[in-house]
Amino acid sequence: MGEFSEEAIRTFLDKQNQLYDEDVAETEDEAEAFLVDAMAIVVDSEDDVYEYLDEVGMDVSDVSDIDDIAEVFRLPDGKFLIVEA
């Protein structure tokens, strides 16, 4: 597949319970397949996160901390993975 970086896949695998009540993936391959199926994206900045969420119709205007948005996973390299539930 190769659509997502290893760190994006690992971050989602480690933190998937911030968005889902139960694990949706148990391995890195399952996590990557899930992200592809969910049409997840990686963006470069907080501004890009807010812009993307606004474009898809999600109102986050009252959210002061990006880490409070369950669909957004902060990646170690400073980028953000967005997974729409």
Buried (B, 14 or more C-beta within 10 A) or exposed (E): EEEBBEBBBBBBBEEBEBBEEEEBBEEBEBBBBBBEEBEBBBBEEBEBBBEBBEEEEBEBEEBEEBEEBEBBBBBEEEBBBBBEE
